Amino acid sequence: MPNLPPTEYVLTEFDAGWLTIWFNRPEARNALSGELTDDLRAVLDAVRDDRTVRGITLRGKGGVFCAGGDLKGFKSNYQGGVQTVDDVAASSRQGGELFGLINTMPQPVVMLVEGAAMAGGLGIVCTGDVVVVTEDAKFALTETTLGIPPAQIAPFVVQRLGMTVARRLMLTAARFTGAEAGDLGLADFVAKDVADMERIEGDIRKQVMKCAPGANAVTKEIVLAAPKLERDAMLDMAAKGFATCMLGDEGKEGVAAFLEKRKPNWAQ
């Protein structure tokens, strides 16, 4: 059982190795207030190195994933008359660090999207490993309609959707539905409704539970490094990751289990 911090603006459920994190500001369509992002960061920091947490799901209470940034907070905290450019930039950087934290969690991260994922909410979706949306979910990168750029989420939108689609969506604030999200490359699965979405997530959990948690963590690190490292550095990183896993407990157990025609000890 992971040692989770007390939180109010996100709720957590831990079941059979899987952690579900619920955004819990339904009255504000789960907008990303400072309190919510602080709670989310605290939970993720607490489980990052805990391999008993085999996977993580992010979703929103109240039938909405996330409406993006808290505009009331923007008005009072950023445009209240005393904040400097440096002050706002520092706060923006903290937001970018949170998106990066989600993106680099060693566990597989699943996004379950119903209702809407707008602006920063859509940015969070783009940091996931597997994305499941309902066909009637709504999406848009609306920042430029408010006179601001989608600054900290831009790298993750490009990572998920590619440069061509990302540029169009960010520069036009085009709206699209869950039914279209699969064609755009945002969604791995498009569900008919919430029940179907949860059924798909159940299948994903079963698949993840067949995989060794340490090997998944190393694999994710390699995948995220691949676009950034020079070829020689990539060869070295991949080789070290492979060797470490091969000679580690999981590698030994996995090979033995295959040869002995049994399930490895991490499989459920």
N, C-alpha and C positions, 0 to 999 in steps of 0.2 A: 504494500500500500504506500503510495507516494506521500511525502510530507508536504501537503499543500498549504499555502498561507490563507488566512481568512480574507475573504473578498466580498464586496457588495455589488459591484457593477459588472462583474462576471460571475457566473455560477459554474460549478464544476461537478462532474459525475465521473466516477472511476469504476469500471466494470470489466472484469476478466482481462486486465492488462491494457484497457483502452480508456483514454481520458477524453471526455467531451467537455468543451469550454463553450458556455453560452454567453453571448453578449446580453447584458441585462439592463438595458434602458429602453424598454418597449414604448414608454410614453414619449420618447424622443427618437423613435425609430432606430434605436441603438446607435445614435451618433457618437462619434469618437471624442468624448470629453476627456479632460485630463485624468479624471478619476478612473474612467474605464480603461484607458491605456495604461495607467499605473498598475491597476489590478491585473490586466492581461500580461504585462511584462513580469510581474511578480510570480505569476503561475508558471509562465514559460521558463523563467530562470530557475524555479524550484525543481522542474522535471527534466531540464535539458540533459543532465548527465545520469539520469535514472533509467536504466535499461529495463526495469520492471514496467515502465510505461512504453508499450510496444507501438502505439499509434495515438494520434491526436485528431479530434474533429473540432472544427470551429463552426458555430451556427448562431442564429439570433433568436431571442425570445420575441413573442408577439407576432410571429409570422413574417418578420422582416430580418434580412441578414444584417445590413448596416447601411445607413443613409450617408455615410462619409463623415467629414469633419463637422464639429459642433459650431454652427454659424453664430449662435448667441455667444458662445465662448470666444470666437474670433473677434466679435464686435467689442466685447468687454475687456478681453485680455490683450488683444493686439492693437486695437484702434481706440483705446481709451484716452490717448493724449499724452502718455508719458513713456511709452515704449519706443525704443530706438530700432533701427534696422538690425543692429547686432542682436538685440534682445529677441526679436521675432525670428531671426535666422537661427539662433541657438535653439529655440523651441522647435522650429521646423526640423533641425538636425536630429533632435531627440525622436521626432516622429519617424524619420528615415531609419534611425537605428532600430526602432521597433519593427518596422517592415522587414529589415534585414534579419532580425532575430527570428521572426516567423519563418522566413525563407530558408534559414540555415539550421533549423531545428534538426537534430539527428534522426528523430522519429519521422516516419511518414505522416504528413499532415493532409487531412481531407477537409475540403470546404463543402458544406451543405448549404445551398443558397435557395431560399424561397423569398417571395415578396419583392425585395429590391436590394441591389448592391450598387450604390452610387458613389462616384468620386473616390474618396479614400477607401470606401467599402469595397469597391471594385478592385482597388489596388491591393487590398488584403487578399482577395480571391486569387489574384495573380501570383501570390507568394506560396500557394498551396502546391502539393505534389499531385493530388487527384481532386478534381472539381466535379461536383454533381449539382445540377440545377433543375428546378422545375421548369416546365416549358413556358409557364406564364410569368416567370421571374422577369424583372426589369433591370436594365443596366444602362449606365451612361457615365462618361467622364465629363462632369459638368463644370469643372473649375473655371475654365476660360469664360463661361457665361457670367461668372461672378467677378471677373477682372483679375483673377489670380491664375498661376500655372499649376498643373498637376505635378508639382516639383519632385517630391520625394518618392512618389509612386511610379514615376516615369520609367526608371530602369526595370522595374518588375513587370510593368505592362509590356515593354519591349521584349523582355525575357519570355513572357508567356505567349504573346500574340505575334511577335516579329515586328520589324521596323515599319513595314508598309501599313499594316492594319493599325498599329499603335499611333502612327502619325495621323491617320485619318480620324480615328476616334477622339484623339486628344484635341485636334485642331478644329473639329466641327461639333464637338459635344453630341455626336449622333447617339440616339437612343436605339436600343435593340432588346429583344426578348430572349428568354431562355431557349426558345426553339431555334433562334438564330445563333446562340452562343456556341453550339457545337460546330457549326460551319466556320465560325470565326477562329476556332481553336481555343476558345476560353474554357469550354466545358468538355470534360472527358465523357460524361454521361448526361443525357437529358431525360428527366423523369416526367411521367404524366402528372404526378401529384406528390404530396408530401409522403404518403404511404409508400409509393414506388421509390421515392428518393431514399427513404430509410431502408427499404429492401436492398437497394443497390449498395448502400453503405455497408449493410451486413455482409454482403458478398465480398466487398473490399477488405473488411476486417478479417474474414476467414483466410483470404489470400495472404495478407500481411503476416498473420500468425504462423504461416508456414515458413516464413523467412527468419533467419537468425537476426536478432536485434543489433548486435555489434556489426555484423556484415552489412546490414541496411545502413547503419550510420556511416561506415566507411564508404559504401557505394554512393550515398548522397553527397558526401564531401568530394568525391572524385568527379561526379557529374557536374556539380556546381563550379568546380575548378576548371573543367575542360575548356570553356570558352575564353578563359583568362590567361592560362599559363602558356609559355613557350613550349615547343615540342619536347625538348630535353627535360625541362622541369616536370612536364606532365608524365613523361615516361618514368621518371624517378618517383614521383608521388604515387602513381598507380602501382609500381613495382613494390614499393614499401608497404602500401595498403594491402596488397595481395599477400605478401610474405607474412606480415603481421597476423592477418586472419588465418592463413594456412597453418601457421605454427601455434595459433591460439586455441583455446578450449573449444570454441565454436567450430573451427575448421576441423579439428580432430574428431569431434563428435559428429559433424555432418558427414564426413567421409566414412567413418565407421558405421553410421546408421545406414547409409546407402549400401555399403558392402554387405551388411548384415540383414538387409531388407526389413528395416524397421523405421519408425518415425524418430527423428532427432528429439532431444529432450526439450527443446523450445516449442515444438509443434503442438498445437492444440486440436 
